[in-house]
Amino acid sequence: MSSSGLQPSELPQTSPSGAKYSPWFLLIVTVFVTCLITSNIIAVKLINVFGFVLTAGIVIFPISYICGDVLTEVYGYRQARRVIWLGFLCNLIATGTIWITLLLPPASFWDGQDAYARILGYTPRLLLASFLAYLVGEFANSFVLAKMKIATRGRFLWARTIGSTLVGQALDSLVFVTLAFAGTIPPLGLVSAIVTQWLAKSLYEAAATPLTYWVVNFLKQQERVDTYDYNTRFNPLSLSE
């Protein structure tokens, strides 16, 4: 029996209306992808938060992890894995389109090309760091949450969401900052940036725990589903097992 009072089950392949995925599931996926793409666009701006320098992506990027927690907790690792890869594809399309438009010659009367390139232009190194950090962090977050759910028998949701966040965000910050800035800033600065990003994102999600609880309980009641990944193969490259 789960903490919501529902028996563990798998997400139905079809809903009563005949749709493959429920409207609630699609809503969570939409929010997840939107937060991911938006955070990458606004991350170019550096902001000052209580004396700490962070990217503006901190405003919305942690919400994608909250969505990832909800997807794994309610629908299971297999569904979360598909959504993580969907987010990766959508982000690739967005960044690819931006890169193409940067290469297109501007109209002779348009004077915004330099500003456009400065705000939306990404170096290959930053893009690689961003993509790899996203995959490592999101899959680690989902894996830890799914395993902890089995270990706790569906209890202590707060411990599972915070625990998985600490692991996922630590790996995300480590991979991104290291790949993006190693060799360009001193080692101590590198460590400071990693720890600052990790703590800021983790505290953000910890503060959102009541909201996560509400969304999870609401979806479990609406969907009549509470998935436990007992027989799941956790290969991140598989989309069917």
Secondary structure, 3 states (H helix, E strand, C coil): CCCCCCCCCCCCCCCCCCCCCCHHHHHHHHHHHHHHHHHHHHCCCEEEECCEEEEHHHHCHHHHHHHHHHHHHHHCHHHHHHHHHHHHHHHHHHHHHHHHHHHCCCCCCCCCHHHHHHHHCCCHHHHHHHHHHHHHHHHHHHHHHHHHHHHHCCCCHHHHHHHHHHHHHHHHHHHHHHHHHECCECHHHHHHHHHHHHHHHHHHHHHCHHHHHHHHHHHHHHHCCCCCCCCCCCCCCCCCC
